[in-house]
Amino acid sequence: MQENALVQKVASLLWERKAQNIVALDVRGLTVLCDTMIIASGRNANQVKALYDDVDELMAKEGVALRRSEGSSEGRWIVMDYSTILIHIFHQDERAYYNLERLWEDGTNRIDLPFDQTAEE
Protein backbone atom coordinates (compact mmCIF):
# COMPACT_ATOMS: atom_id res chain seq x y z
CA MET A 1 0.00 0.00 0.00
CA GLN A 2 1.28 3.45 -0.83
CA GLU A 3 2.31 5.57 2.11
CA ASN A 4 -0.27 8.32 1.56
CA ALA A 5 -3.10 5.77 1.41
CA LEU A 6 -1.81 4.17 4.60
CA VAL A 7 -1.63 7.57 6.34
CA GLN A 8 -5.25 8.21 5.33
CA LYS A 9 -6.27 4.79 6.62
CA VAL A 10 -4.56 5.28 9.99
CA ALA A 11 -5.99 8.79 10.39
CA SER A 12 -9.48 7.50 9.53
CA LEU A 13 -9.16 4.72 12.10
CA LEU A 14 -8.12 7.23 14.76
CA TRP A 15 -11.11 9.41 13.81
CA GLU A 16 -13.51 6.44 14.01
CA ARG A 17 -12.13 5.59 17.46
CA LYS A 18 -12.83 9.15 18.66
CA ALA A 19 -9.26 10.46 18.74
CA GLN A 20 -9.10 14.26 18.76
CA ASN A 21 -7.12 16.88 16.91
CA ILE A 22 -5.66 14.48 14.33
CA VAL A 23 -2.87 15.96 12.22
CA ALA A 24 -0.76 14.37 9.49
CA LEU A 25 2.44 16.12 8.38
CA ASP A 26 4.79 15.48 5.49
CA VAL A 27 8.18 16.01 7.15
CA ARG A 28 10.47 14.72 4.39
CA GLY A 29 12.27 18.03 4.01
CA LEU A 30 12.53 18.62 7.75
CA THR A 31 14.00 15.41 9.20
CA VAL A 32 15.57 12.09 8.31
CA LEU A 33 13.61 10.31 11.07
CA CYS A 34 10.59 9.60 8.88
CA ASP A 35 8.59 10.86 5.92
CA THR A 36 5.26 11.37 7.67
CA MET A 37 4.08 12.07 11.21
CA ILE A 38 0.58 11.46 12.46
CA ILE A 39 -0.30 13.19 15.72
CA ALA A 40 -3.53 12.57 17.65
CA SER A 41 -4.93 12.95 21.16
CA GLY A 42 -6.98 10.76 23.44
CA ARG A 43 -9.14 11.98 26.31
CA ASN A 44 -7.53 9.73 28.94
CA ALA A 45 -4.77 7.14 29.35
CA ASN A 46 -7.12 4.23 28.66
CA GLN A 47 -8.23 5.73 25.34
CA VAL A 48 -4.62 6.50 24.39
CA LYS A 49 -3.70 2.85 25.01
CA ALA A 50 -6.74 1.61 23.08
CA LEU A 51 -5.84 3.85 20.12
CA TYR A 52 -2.33 2.39 20.21
CA ASP A 53 -3.73 -1.15 20.09
CA ASP A 54 -6.10 -0.31 17.24
CA VAL A 55 -3.36 1.34 15.15
CA ASP A 56 -0.95 -1.52 15.77
CA GLU A 57 -3.57 -4.06 14.70
CA LEU A 58 -4.34 -2.11 11.52
CA MET A 59 -0.68 -1.76 10.59
CA ALA A 60 -0.07 -5.47 11.18
CA LYS A 61 -3.00 -6.29 8.86
CA GLU A 62 -1.43 -4.00 6.26
CA GLY A 63 1.85 -5.85 6.60
CA VAL A 64 3.75 -2.95 8.16
CA ALA A 65 5.94 -3.98 11.05
CA LEU A 66 6.25 -1.90 14.20
CA ARG A 67 9.95 -1.19 14.56
CA ARG A 68 9.72 0.31 18.02
CA SER A 69 7.29 1.96 20.39
CA GLU A 70 7.62 3.93 23.60
CA GLY A 71 5.14 4.96 26.28
CA SER A 72 2.49 2.29 25.84
CA SER A 73 2.47 1.28 29.50
CA GLU A 74 1.79 4.82 30.78
CA GLY A 75 -0.66 5.95 28.11
CA ARG A 76 0.43 9.59 28.27
CA TRP A 77 2.48 9.88 25.06
CA ILE A 78 2.92 6.84 22.85
CA VAL A 79 5.30 6.95 19.89
CA MET A 80 4.99 4.25 17.25
CA ASP A 81 7.81 3.90 14.70
CA TYR A 82 6.84 2.30 11.40
CA SER A 83 10.02 3.38 9.60
CA THR A 84 8.65 5.99 7.19
CA ILE A 85 5.67 6.85 9.42
CA LEU A 86 5.88 7.97 13.06
CA ILE A 87 2.62 8.01 14.99
CA HIS A 88 2.30 10.06 18.18
CA ILE A 89 -0.74 9.42 20.36
CA PHE A 90 -0.97 11.84 23.26
CA HIS A 91 -3.04 12.35 26.35
CA GLN A 92 -4.56 15.83 25.96
CA ASP A 93 -2.36 17.39 28.66
CA GLU A 94 0.90 16.16 27.14
CA ARG A 95 -0.27 17.17 23.66
CA ALA A 96 -0.79 20.74 24.81
CA TYR A 97 2.54 20.81 26.65
CA TYR A 98 4.79 19.37 23.92
CA ASN A 99 2.95 20.90 20.93
CA LEU A 100 4.79 18.84 18.30
CA GLU A 101 3.07 20.65 15.47
CA ARG A 102 5.04 23.76 16.42
CA LEU A 103 8.25 21.82 15.80
CA TRP A 104 7.29 19.99 12.61
CA GLU A 105 4.69 22.07 10.77
CA ASP A 106 6.11 24.57 8.32
CA GLY A 107 2.80 25.98 7.07
CA THR A 108 2.81 23.96 3.83
CA ASN A 109 3.25 20.36 4.90
CA ARG A 110 -0.09 19.45 6.48
CA ILE A 111 -1.70 16.48 4.75
CA ASP A 112 -5.43 16.74 4.03
CA LEU A 113 -7.45 14.10 5.84
CA PRO A 114 -10.72 12.49 4.63
CA PHE A 115 -12.93 13.81 7.44
CA ASP A 116 -14.03 17.14 8.87
CA GLN A 117 -12.81 17.64 12.42
CA THR A 118 -14.40 21.07 12.71
CA ALA A 119 -17.80 19.43 13.12
CA GLU A 120 -16.61 17.97 16.43
CA GLU A 121 -14.98 21.11 17.82
C-alpha positions as CSV (number, residue, x, y, z in Angstrom):
1,M,0.0,0.0,0.0
2,Q,1.3,3.5,-0.8
3,E,2.3,5.6,2.1
4,N,-0.3,8.3,1.6
5,A,-3.1,5.8,1.4
6,L,-1.8,4.2,4.6
7,V,-1.6,7.6,6.3
8,Q,-5.2,8.2,5.3
9,K,-6.3,4.8,6.6
10,V,-4.6,5.3,10.0
11,A,-6.0,8.8,10.4
12,S,-9.5,7.5,9.5
13,L,-9.2,4.7,12.1
14,L,-8.1,7.2,14.8
15,W,-11.1,9.4,13.8
16,E,-13.5,6.4,14.0
17,R,-12.1,5.6,17.5
18,K,-12.8,9.1,18.7
19,A,-9.3,10.5,18.7
20,Q,-9.1,14.3,18.8
21,N,-7.1,16.9,16.9
22,I,-5.7,14.5,14.3
23,V,-2.9,16.0,12.2
24,A,-0.8,14.4,9.5
25,L,2.4,16.1,8.4
26,D,4.8,15.5,5.5
27,V,8.2,16.0,7.2
28,R,10.5,14.7,4.4
29,G,12.3,18.0,4.0
30,L,12.5,18.6,7.7
31,T,14.0,15.4,9.2
32,V,15.6,12.1,8.3
33,L,13.6,10.3,11.1
34,C,10.6,9.6,8.9
35,D,8.6,10.9,5.9
36,T,5.3,11.4,7.7
37,M,4.1,12.1,11.2
38,I,0.6,11.5,12.5
39,I,-0.3,13.2,15.7
40,A,-3.5,12.6,17.7
41,S,-4.9,12.9,21.2
42,G,-7.0,10.8,23.4
43,R,-9.1,12.0,26.3
44,N,-7.5,9.7,28.9
45,A,-4.8,7.1,29.4
46,N,-7.1,4.2,28.7
47,Q,-8.2,5.7,25.3
48,V,-4.6,6.5,24.4
49,K,-3.7,2.9,25.0
50,A,-6.7,1.6,23.1
51,L,-5.8,3.8,20.1
52,Y,-2.3,2.4,20.2
53,D,-3.7,-1.2,20.1
54,D,-6.1,-0.3,17.2
55,V,-3.4,1.3,15.1
56,D,-0.9,-1.5,15.8
57,E,-3.6,-4.1,14.7
58,L,-4.3,-2.1,11.5
59,M,-0.7,-1.8,10.6
60,A,-0.1,-5.5,11.2
61,K,-3.0,-6.3,8.9
62,E,-1.4,-4.0,6.3
63,G,1.9,-5.9,6.6
64,V,3.7,-2.9,8.2
65,A,5.9,-4.0,11.1
66,L,6.3,-1.9,14.2
67,R,10.0,-1.2,14.6
68,R,9.7,0.3,18.0
69,S,7.3,2.0,20.4
70,E,7.6,3.9,23.6
71,G,5.1,5.0,26.3
72,S,2.5,2.3,25.8
73,S,2.5,1.3,29.5
74,E,1.8,4.8,30.8
75,G,-0.7,5.9,28.1
76,R,0.4,9.6,28.3
77,W,2.5,9.9,25.1
78,I,2.9,6.8,22.9
79,V,5.3,7.0,19.9
80,M,5.0,4.2,17.2
81,D,7.8,3.9,14.7
82,Y,6.8,2.3,11.4
83,S,10.0,3.4,9.6
84,T,8.6,6.0,7.2
85,I,5.7,6.9,9.4
86,L,5.9,8.0,13.1
87,I,2.6,8.0,15.0
88,H,2.3,10.1,18.2
89,I,-0.7,9.4,20.4
90,F,-1.0,11.8,23.3
91,H,-3.0,12.3,26.4
92,Q,-4.6,15.8,26.0
93,D,-2.4,17.4,28.7
94,E,0.9,16.2,27.1
95,R,-0.3,17.2,23.7
96,A,-0.8,20.7,24.8
97,Y,2.5,20.8,26.7
98,Y,4.8,19.4,23.9
99,N,2.9,20.9,20.9
100,L,4.8,18.8,18.3
101,E,3.1,20.7,15.5
102,R,5.0,23.8,16.4
103,L,8.3,21.8,15.8
104,W,7.3,20.0,12.6
105,E,4.7,22.1,10.8
106,D,6.1,24.6,8.3
107,G,2.8,26.0,7.1
108,T,2.8,24.0,3.8
109,N,3.3,20.4,4.9
110,R,-0.1,19.5,6.5
111,I,-1.7,16.5,4.8
112,D,-5.4,16.7,4.0
113,L,-7.5,14.1,5.8
114,P,-10.7,12.5,4.6
115,F,-12.9,13.8,7.4
116,D,-14.0,17.1,8.9
117,Q,-12.8,17.6,12.4
118,T,-14.4,21.1,12.7
119,A,-17.8,19.4,13.1
120,E,-16.6,18.0,16.4
121,E,-15.0,21.1,17.8
